[in-house]
């Protein structure tokens, strides 16, 4: 597990000491991220290793890849359930880690949420943005905010592997608010004579372009850490605070899968 304390001068994160506080503390006064700091028991790395052996390891031995390639190192997200996790060949510490993950899953289900436990080797990448004139990446490796049509939050915890990163709203700017990027997207939308009006804003929204950010000069991202359970604000009509800007971590070939709870 990794320790966590809010970066110096960061006013948008509040640390809580129990699950009940994580549920009931409102987002207010600019605070858009709540963190229940925990030092969890169990060997989560061994769980990740056993999952890799039982899934992607089998694919590599068979010369197959879950993404259609032949190296077994492409993108891959595996949903985890109790039956699969409890079937893994684990020692006592590994079994403790599984119990912790399933207990967190149960907690969120009891709150009426729809959590997922995932083993993540890599997420899909927005490769088209690299060659497009506007260049607005919309994958989760890009700084972004989550959105919803009604009141909602995002919950997440990394148990093993690289953790999510966050960025203070004051240190980020939406990609579509950079004039040159906006002009390029406007041309993509309707050509040289396109008008920056309501239809264009709908185009930005439909393609999630308005949810992605770039760090400003001197920005200092912070790590969510491993083992901590977070509740972060999303963008929805009437949200009292700005959404939490965050991104998924990069993973390298051969890395053990990241174990993540998300809702």
C-alpha positions, 0 to 999 in steps of 0.5 A: 500500500502507498501512503497518501496526503493531499499535496500542499496547497491543494484545496479540492481534496478531503481525506476521511477516516471511514466509509460512512464519511466517504458516503455522506460528506457532500461535495462543497466549497470547491472540494471535488475529491474525497479519499478514504486512506487505508492500509489494506491487508493482503497480497494483491500483487500475488492476485494480479500475478495469478490472474495474468497466469490464468488468462493472458498467460494462457493466451501467450502460451497458445500463441493468441492475443485477446486483441487480435494480435499475435504477441499477447501484449495488446489491450485487455480488460478482464471483469472479475467476479467472486467465483473466478477470484475465489478459484485462484490458487492463492496463499493466505495473504492472497486470499485475504486480498480477495476478501478485501476486494469483494468486501469493497464490491459489496459495500458499493452494491449496498449503496445502490451503485454498480461497481466493477472489479477489473484486471486491466492490462491496457485500455483502448487508445484513441489513435485517430486523434494523433493524426487528426488536425484537432488532436483531441484524445478521448481515451482514459489516458488523457486528462479528463472529467467524467460526466452524467445526465443526473447526479452521480459520482465516480468511485475507484480504488487501485489495489495493485499496479499503477494508480490513477492520477489527479490534477487540480482544476486550477492547473488544467484547461479544457482542450476545447478552450485553447483557441487553436484547438477549438478552431481546428475542431470547428473546421472538422465540424463544418468546414471553413465557414462553420459557426461556433454556436449551439450545434457546434457545442453539441458536436463537442459534447457528443464526441466528449471533446469538452471533457478532456483537458491539458495541464497548464505550465507548472502543473503538479499532478498527484497520485491517487495511491494504492489501496485508498478508496476515492469518491470524485465529482463528475460533471452533471447539470447542477453539480455544486463543484467542478468535476475532478480532473484525472487520468488512468496510468500507463502500463508497459508490456509485461506488467502485471495487470492493474487491479481496479474497483470502479463505479 
